[in-house]
Amino acid sequence: MLIICLKILLGGPSIVGNFFNCANNMLKSLKGGPKEVGTMYYCWNNRIISLEGAPEKLGGVFYCENNPGQFTREEIAYALRPLTSVEFMRGLR
């Protein structure tokens, strides 16, 4: 069985219409990820220690639990600024 894990988000789309899933990889940041995501952004179970590269526009939910950087609600809100449509954020310490 071949298992491939991403270490960086590079070369992907800049706009995703529905949901973006980069969960269960070896990412340390979200740099290079999409700038706009329509509904949900999944990045749990990685090695994320920085929210650099978080989407600039998100229409719904941001899931980032189970990463070494256990981010506070304030840190996530700051990274996702000036978003106002985030309904629920996970991955909080």
Secondary structure, DSSP 8 states (H G I E B T S, - for coil): ------S---SS-SEESSEEE--SS--S--TTS-SEESSEEE--SS-----TT--SEESSEEE--SSSS-B-HHHHHHHTTT------EE-B-
